[in-house]
Amino acid sequence: MRSIQDEKAFSSSLDSIFFLILISISAVILMPSLMAEEQYRSAGYVSAQDMDTHLLGTILSTRTDEFEYTLKPTEIAGLNVTFPEGSMLESSEETLYGREQKHRTFADIIAEDLVLGITFENGSNTVYLNPMAKIHPVSTEDSIEEFLDSMIGERYKYRFEARWHLVSGYGIGSEIKIGDAAPVDSFRQRAKVSPPLGYSPSREEFFDSMNNSALLAAASSPDPSKEIHDGYNHSIETASRGAAEAITTIIFPAEYLESLNTTDVSFNSEQLSLISSPDDMDIANPELVIALHSINYTTNEVFGLNKSIPLESETMSLNLVDEINDELVDSNNEMISAYLKEDMSGEIDQTVTNIINATDNDTKIALHEEQMESIYGRVNQGGADIILYLWQ
């Protein structure tokens, strides 16, 4: 009986050894394939990461030979643009309002598009503040997509995003989105692009609104909580006004509007013959008509200021331009200030408490300067955020 058990044990040992040998042989056979597959995966990972690192810089610095878009002023002004029968020209709007730019970098085109494509979230609606330039984002996206496809081909998937908000979290801004939503494990690279003009509130004016001396005086007052809160509210109002002036400069170009009273017209006589109003009125300066309708759209339809705009006037009232400009600044200032005060109330409450509880002036000043930087950062984003996602 013992002999039989020993034989079974011996047989089981041989089976185990034989099984381990088979596993070892399989490993020897399969390992090169598994290692190669992992090497390919690693190579693809490194390649995608390397391409992501260089591609964003490449696209921003690359110059495009031609970039074309067409303005759409006739819709907002209610003008008819037609060519005589038998004309060799096919598109009246492209002839009159087409724009062609050569040898511009994609960074410039993107920055320009973010300014021209600025929108305003008015309740549940999102409206263009420059409706004449609606086609510009389409041309921009097509141009970027064509370039990325030529660089990447079908090797990787991508998503390109550009965002610009003059006030962080506030409903005025613009964005570009190209490609499908990126997975969480995608490679990404970020960059900043400055808009064409320096649209940012004055840093010096803002920090002067509540300097360190004012902070220490408020902290040592009989009611430090109220005094410090009032100081930060004043700083928010100062920052908001700077942002409101920047926004108004974009959506309401006062200097350009005032220049329309000159006798110079950007259209020649042949082009003027192609433009008529719905009532076939004689239009001496269609550029002025378009400007008046644009003012009416921005002032009344978007911001609801209920201003009387003389749409058939032959001159641009300088007083009207100044009046509307000031009211747009005041309106935006009020809305931005109210938004920031509400949105930052918890943060400021905590800062005020910490300042009051601080036992030395250096700590109070450090807390104050950090809070002031936080407020200023909400109205000065340092340019547009550009993000490129890449994955396999």
C-alpha positions as CSV (number, residue, x, y, z in Angstrom):
1,M,0.0,0.0,0.0
2,R,2.8,2.4,0.8
3,S,4.5,1.6,-2.5
4,I,1.4,2.6,-4.5
5,Q,1.2,6.0,-2.6
6,D,4.9,6.6,-3.2
7,E,4.4,6.0,-6.9
8,K,1.5,8.4,-7.0
9,A,3.5,11.0,-5.2
10,F,6.4,10.5,-7.6
11,S,4.0,10.8,-10.6
12,S,2.5,14.0,-9.2
13,S,5.9,15.5,-8.8
14,L,6.8,14.6,-12.4
15,D,3.5,16.2,-13.5
16,S,4.3,19.4,-11.7
17,I,7.8,19.5,-13.0
18,F,6.6,18.9,-16.5
19,F,3.9,21.6,-16.1
20,L,6.5,24.1,-15.0
21,I,8.7,23.2,-18.0
22,L,5.8,23.8,-20.3
23,I,5.2,27.2,-18.8
24,S,8.9,28.1,-19.1
25,I,8.9,27.0,-22.8
26,S,5.7,29.0,-23.4
27,A,7.3,32.0,-21.8
28,V,10.4,31.7,-23.9
29,I,8.3,31.5,-27.0
30,L,5.9,34.3,-26.1
31,M,8.2,36.7,-24.3
32,P,9.7,38.2,-27.5
33,S,6.2,38.9,-28.9
34,L,5.0,40.3,-25.6
35,M,8.1,42.5,-25.2
36,A,7.8,43.7,-28.7
37,E,4.1,44.6,-28.2
38,E,5.0,46.5,-25.0
39,Q,7.9,48.2,-26.8
40,Y,5.6,49.3,-29.6
41,R,3.1,50.6,-27.0
42,S,5.9,52.4,-25.2
43,A,7.2,53.8,-28.4
44,G,3.8,55.0,-29.4
45,Y,3.4,56.6,-25.9
46,V,6.7,58.4,-26.2
47,S,6.1,59.4,-29.8
48,A,2.7,60.8,-28.9
49,Q,4.1,62.7,-26.0
50,D,7.0,64.0,-28.1
51,M,4.7,65.1,-30.9
52,D,2.3,66.8,-28.4
53,T,5.3,68.8,-26.9
54,H,6.4,70.2,-30.3
55,L,3.1,70.4,-32.2
56,L,1.5,73.2,-30.3
57,G,4.5,75.4,-30.6
58,T,4.7,74.6,-34.3
59,I,1.1,75.5,-35.0
60,L,1.3,78.8,-33.2
61,S,4.5,79.9,-34.9
62,T,3.6,78.6,-38.4
63,R,2.6,81.1,-41.0
64,T,-0.3,80.3,-43.3
65,D,0.0,81.4,-46.9
66,E,-3.6,82.6,-47.2
67,F,-6.4,83.2,-44.7
68,E,-9.7,84.3,-46.1
69,Y,-13.0,85.2,-44.5
70,T,-16.1,87.3,-45.3
71,L,-17.8,89.9,-43.1
72,K,-21.6,89.8,-43.0
73,P,-22.7,93.4,-42.4
74,T,-25.7,93.3,-44.7
75,E,-27.8,91.1,-42.5
76,I,-27.7,93.4,-39.5
77,A,-28.1,96.6,-41.5
78,G,-30.9,95.3,-43.7
79,L,-29.1,96.1,-46.9
80,N,-29.5,94.4,-50.3
81,V,-26.4,93.6,-52.1
82,T,-26.9,92.5,-55.7
83,F,-24.8,92.4,-58.9
84,P,-26.2,93.5,-62.3
85,E,-27.5,90.7,-64.5
86,G,-24.7,89.0,-66.5
87,S,-22.0,90.2,-64.1
88,M,-18.8,88.1,-64.2
89,L,-18.6,88.3,-60.4
90,E,-20.3,85.5,-58.6
91,S,-20.6,86.6,-55.0
92,S,-21.5,90.2,-54.1
93,E,-20.7,89.8,-50.4
94,E,-17.3,88.2,-51.0
95,T,-16.4,91.0,-53.5
96,L,-17.4,93.8,-51.1
97,Y,-16.6,92.3,-47.7
98,G,-14.2,89.5,-48.4
99,R,-10.9,89.7,-46.5
100,E,-7.7,88.0,-47.4
101,Q,-4.6,87.9,-45.2
102,K,-1.2,86.5,-46.2
103,H,1.7,85.1,-44.3
104,R,0.1,85.4,-40.8
105,T,0.9,83.1,-38.0
106,F,-1.8,80.9,-36.5
107,A,-1.2,82.6,-33.2
108,D,-2.2,85.9,-34.7
109,I,-5.2,84.4,-36.5
110,I,-6.4,82.7,-33.3
111,A,-6.0,85.8,-31.2
112,E,-7.9,87.9,-33.8
113,D,-10.7,85.3,-33.9
114,L,-11.1,85.3,-30.1
115,V,-11.7,89.0,-30.2
116,L,-14.0,89.0,-33.2
117,G,-15.9,86.0,-32.0
118,I,-16.6,87.3,-28.5
119,T,-20.0,86.3,-27.2
120,F,-22.3,87.4,-24.3
121,E,-24.4,85.0,-22.2
122,N,-27.6,86.9,-21.8
123,G,-29.7,84.7,-19.6
124,S,-30.2,81.4,-21.4
125,N,-29.1,82.8,-24.7
126,T,-25.5,83.3,-26.1
127,V,-25.3,86.1,-28.6
128,Y,-22.4,87.4,-30.7
129,L,-21.3,90.9,-29.8
130,N,-19.9,91.2,-33.3
131,P,-22.4,89.4,-35.5
132,M,-20.8,90.7,-38.7
133,A,-17.8,88.4,-38.0
134,K,-19.7,85.1,-37.5
135,I,-17.9,83.5,-40.5
136,H,-14.5,84.3,-39.0
137,P,-14.5,81.4,-36.5
138,V,-15.6,79.0,-39.3
139,S,-12.6,80.1,-41.4
140,T,-10.3,79.9,-38.4
141,E,-11.4,76.4,-37.4
142,D,-11.1,75.1,-41.0
143,S,-7.6,76.5,-41.3
144,I,-6.4,75.0,-38.0
145,E,-8.0,71.7,-38.7
146,E,-6.4,71.5,-42.2
147,F,-3.0,72.2,-40.6
148,L,-3.3,69.6,-37.8
149,D,-4.5,66.9,-40.3
150,S,-1.5,67.6,-42.4
151,M,0.9,67.3,-39.4
152,I,-0.7,64.3,-37.7
153,G,-2.5,62.4,-40.4
154,E,-4.3,59.4,-39.0
155,R,-1.5,58.5,-36.5
156,Y,-3.2,60.2,-33.5
157,K,-6.5,61.8,-32.5
158,Y,-6.5,65.4,-31.3
159,R,-8.5,68.1,-29.8
160,F,-7.6,71.8,-30.0
161,E,-9.1,74.4,-27.6
162,A,-8.6,78.1,-27.3
163,R,-10.4,80.2,-24.6
164,W,-10.4,83.9,-23.8
165,H,-12.4,85.4,-21.0
166,L,-11.8,89.0,-20.0
167,V,-13.3,88.2,-16.5
168,S,-12.9,84.7,-15.2
169,G,-16.3,83.1,-14.9
170,Y,-18.1,86.0,-16.3
171,G,-20.4,85.5,-19.3
172,I,-18.4,87.5,-21.9
173,G,-15.7,85.6,-23.8
174,S,-14.9,83.4,-26.8
175,E,-13.6,80.0,-27.5
176,I,-12.5,77.7,-30.3
177,K,-13.0,73.9,-30.2
178,I,-11.8,71.4,-32.8
179,G,-12.0,67.7,-32.5
180,D,-13.7,65.2,-30.2
181,A,-13.6,65.4,-26.4
182,A,-10.3,64.1,-25.2
183,P,-10.0,61.1,-22.8
184,V,-8.6,61.7,-19.3
185,D,-5.3,60.0,-20.1
186,S,-4.5,62.1,-23.2
187,F,-1.3,64.1,-23.5
188,R,-1.9,67.8,-23.3
189,Q,0.2,71.0,-23.7
190,R,-0.8,74.5,-22.8
191,A,0.2,77.9,-24.1
192,K,-0.9,81.5,-23.8
193,V,-1.7,83.8,-26.7
194,S,-2.1,87.6,-26.3
195,P,-5.0,89.3,-28.0
196,P,-4.2,91.9,-30.7
197,L,-4.5,94.8,-28.3
198,G,-3.7,95.1,-24.6
199,Y,-7.1,94.6,-23.2
200,S,-6.4,94.5,-19.4
201,P,-7.2,96.8,-16.5
202,S,-4.4,99.0,-15.1
203,R,-2.5,97.0,-12.4
204,E,-1.2,100.1,-10.8
205,E,-4.6,101.8,-10.5
206,F,-6.1,98.6,-9.1
207,F,-3.4,98.1,-6.3
208,D,-3.6,101.8,-5.4
209,S,-7.3,101.3,-4.7
210,M,-6.4,99.6,-1.4
211,N,-2.7,99.8,-0.7
212,N,-0.9,98.3,2.4
213,S,-1.3,101.5,4.4
214,A,-5.0,101.6,3.8
215,L,-5.2,97.9,4.8
216,L,-3.4,98.6,8.1
217,A,-5.5,101.6,8.8
218,A,-8.7,99.6,8.2
219,A,-7.4,96.7,10.4
220,S,-6.8,99.1,13.3
221,S,-10.2,100.9,13.0
222,P,-13.0,100.4,15.5
223,D,-14.9,98.2,13.1
224,P,-12.1,96.4,11.1
225,S,-14.4,93.8,9.5
226,K,-16.6,96.5,7.9
227,E,-13.6,98.7,6.8
228,I,-11.7,95.9,5.2
229,H,-14.8,94.5,3.5
230,D,-15.5,98.0,2.1
231,G,-11.9,98.3,0.9
232,Y,-12.1,95.0,-1.0
233,N,-15.5,96.0,-2.5
234,H,-13.9,99.2,-3.7
235,S,-11.0,97.3,-5.2
236,I,-13.5,95.0,-7.0
237,E,-15.3,98.0,-8.4
238,T,-12.0,99.4,-9.6
239,A,-11.0,96.2,-11.3
240,S,-14.5,95.8,-12.7
241,R,-14.4,99.2,-14.3
242,G,-11.1,98.5,-16.0
243,A,-12.5,95.3,-17.4
244,A,-15.7,97.1,-18.5
245,E,-13.7,99.7,-20.3
246,A,-11.7,96.9,-22.1
247,I,-14.9,95.1,-23.1
248,T,-16.5,98.3,-24.4
249,T,-13.4,99.0,-26.4
250,I,-13.9,95.7,-28.2
251,I,-17.6,95.8,-28.8
252,F,-18.0,99.6,-29.4
253,P,-15.0,101.1,-31.3
254,A,-15.8,104.8,-30.5
255,E,-12.8,106.2,-32.4
256,Y,-13.8,104.4,-35.6
257,L,-17.4,105.5,-35.3
258,E,-16.5,109.1,-34.8
259,S,-14.3,108.9,-38.0
260,L,-17.3,108.1,-40.1
261,N,-18.3,111.7,-40.3
262,T,-15.5,112.3,-42.7
263,T,-16.2,112.5,-46.4
264,D,-14.0,109.5,-47.2
265,V,-16.0,106.4,-48.0
266,S,-14.4,102.9,-48.1
267,F,-16.5,102.0,-51.1
268,N,-15.9,103.3,-54.6
269,S,-18.7,104.4,-57.0
270,E,-18.9,101.0,-58.7
271,Q,-19.3,99.2,-55.4
272,L,-21.9,101.7,-54.2
273,S,-24.0,100.9,-57.2
274,L,-24.4,97.4,-55.9
275,I,-25.8,98.4,-52.5
276,S,-29.4,99.4,-51.9
277,S,-31.8,99.5,-48.9
278,P,-35.0,97.6,-48.8
279,D,-36.8,100.8,-49.9
280,D,-34.3,101.5,-52.7
281,M,-33.1,104.6,-50.9
282,D,-30.1,106.4,-52.1
283,I,-27.3,105.6,-49.6
284,A,-24.5,108.1,-49.6
285,N,-22.4,106.2,-47.0
286,P,-23.3,102.5,-46.6
287,E,-20.5,102.1,-44.0
288,L,-22.4,104.6,-41.8
289,V,-25.7,102.8,-42.2
290,I,-24.0,99.5,-41.2
291,A,-22.4,101.2,-38.2
292,L,-25.7,102.7,-37.0
293,H,-27.4,99.3,-37.2
294,S,-24.5,97.7,-35.4
295,I,-24.7,100.3,-32.6
296,N,-28.5,99.6,-32.3
297,Y,-27.9,95.9,-32.1
298,T,-25.2,96.1,-29.4
299,T,-26.8,98.9,-27.4
300,N,-30.5,97.9,-27.4
301,E,-30.8,94.2,-28.4
302,V,-27.8,92.9,-26.4
303,F,-27.5,95.2,-23.4
304,G,-31.0,96.6,-23.4
305,L,-30.1,100.2,-22.8
306,N,-33.1,101.5,-24.8
307,K,-31.3,104.2,-26.6
308,S,-32.8,106.0,-29.6
309,I,-30.5,105.4,-32.6
310,P,-31.3,107.4,-35.8
311,L,-30.8,104.6,-38.3
312,E,-31.3,106.8,-41.3
313,S,-29.0,109.6,-40.2
314,E,-26.4,110.9,-42.7
315,T,-24.0,111.7,-39.9
316,M,-22.7,110.1,-36.8
317,S,-23.5,112.1,-33.7
318,L,-20.4,112.5,-31.6
319,N,-22.4,113.2,-28.5
320,L,-24.4,110.0,-29.1
321,V,-21.2,108.0,-29.5
322,D,-19.8,109.3,-26.2
323,E,-23.1,108.8,-24.4
324,I,-23.5,105.2,-25.5
325,N,-19.8,104.4,-24.8
326,D,-20.2,105.7,-21.2
327,E,-23.4,103.8,-20.6
328,L,-22.0,100.6,-21.9
329,V,-19.0,101.0,-19.6
330,D,-21.3,101.7,-16.6
331,S,-23.6,98.7,-17.5
332,N,-20.7,96.2,-17.8
333,N,-19.1,97.6,-14.7
334,E,-22.2,97.2,-12.7
335,M,-22.7,93.6,-13.9
336,I,-19.1,92.5,-13.5
337,S,-18.8,94.1,-10.0
338,A,-22.0,92.4,-8.8
339,Y,-20.8,89.1,-10.1
340,L,-17.3,89.3,-8.6
341,K,-18.6,90.5,-5.2
342,E,-21.0,87.5,-5.0
343,D,-18.6,84.9,-6.4
344,M,-15.7,86.0,-4.2
345,S,-17.6,86.7,-1.0
346,G,-16.6,83.5,0.8
347,E,-13.0,83.9,-0.1
348,I,-12.9,87.5,1.0
349,D,-14.8,86.7,4.3
350,Q,-12.1,84.2,5.1
351,T,-9.3,86.6,4.3
352,V,-10.8,89.4,6.4
353,T,-11.1,87.0,9.4
354,N,-7.5,85.9,9.0
355,I,-6.3,89.5,8.8
356,I,-8.2,90.4,12.0
357,N,-6.8,87.4,13.8
358,A,-3.2,88.0,12.6
359,T,-0.9,89.2,15.4
360,D,1.6,91.2,13.3
361,N,1.5,93.6,10.4
362,D,3.7,91.5,8.1
363,T,1.2,88.7,8.2
364,K,-1.7,91.1,7.7
365,I,0.0,92.6,4.6
366,A,0.9,89.2,3.2
367,L,-2.7,88.0,3.5
368,H,-3.9,91.3,1.9
369,E,-1.5,91.2,-1.0
370,E,-2.5,87.6,-1.7
371,Q,-6.2,88.6,-1.8
372,M,-5.5,91.6,-4.0
373,E,-3.7,89.3,-6.5
374,S,-6.6,87.0,-6.5
375,I,-9.1,89.8,-7.3
376,Y,-6.8,91.2,-10.0
377,G,-6.3,87.7,-11.5
378,R,-10.1,87.5,-12.1
379,V,-10.0,90.5,-14.5
380,N,-6.6,89.8,-16.1
381,Q,-6.2,86.3,-17.4
382,G,-2.8,87.1,-19.0
383,G,-4.1,86.2,-22.5
384,A,-6.0,83.4,-24.1
385,D,-5.5,79.8,-23.0
386,I,-4.5,77.4,-25.7
387,I,-4.7,73.6,-25.1
388,L,-3.8,70.8,-27.4
389,Y,-4.8,67.2,-26.5
390,L,-3.3,64.2,-28.3
391,W,-4.0,60.5,-27.9
392,Q,-3.9,57.2,-29.8
